[in-house]
Amino acid sequence: MPFSINWRVDNLIGVERALSTLTGAAGNHQQFLPDTTVLRVFNRAGEPTWLFTLLANRGYDAHNRTLLQSLARAPFTDTMSVARGVVGNYPQLFIDVPLGKVREFVENLRPVYDITTWRRFLTRYSEVDDPKEIRVIKRQSADFWPFVDWLHAWNLNHNGPDAGVLDLSAYFWHESVR
């Protein structure tokens, strides 16, 4: 039976509850997400209201390998954490989600189980220009730099001098997984 969110997702508590289902979810979606994904949630008026960071926690059989880490990877032990605000300085993917689409976002991310379904998820949401829809922000998108500017301003406003500067050198090139 497919996963379904059967509660209201119309406020911060509902959004956090929906996103938290990604953290304990059995499945493979964690291994396909980049290490750090920034999720911006818009309210019903279309204003950015909440910011979350999805962190992919990578599992390893051995932690003493500095070379050939991929040989020690244990993807079946991967987990995910969800935190309010910006966590880390190296965001790798930005996603805009309108409040009314949080349920859809979670319900479509959870069943990702291989590279094909991950590509399908990315393609579905990266080819959207409507701000009322879920949008994966690609690096070459016209929305990329406005998102970065907004994120820097948000981070400075909420974290002051501790905000630092975000390093985008590792930003996810979604085209590279095609």
Buried (B, 14 or more C-beta within 10 A) or exposed (E): EEEEBEEEBBEEEBBBBBBBBBBEBEBBBBBBBBBBBBBBBBBEEEEBBBBBBBBBEBBBEEEEEEEEEEEBBEEEEBBBBBEEEBBBBEBBBBBBBBBBBBBBBBBBBBBBEEEEBBBEBBEEBBEEEEEEBBBBBBBEBEBBEEBBEBBBEBBBEEEEEEBEEBEBEEBBEBEEEE
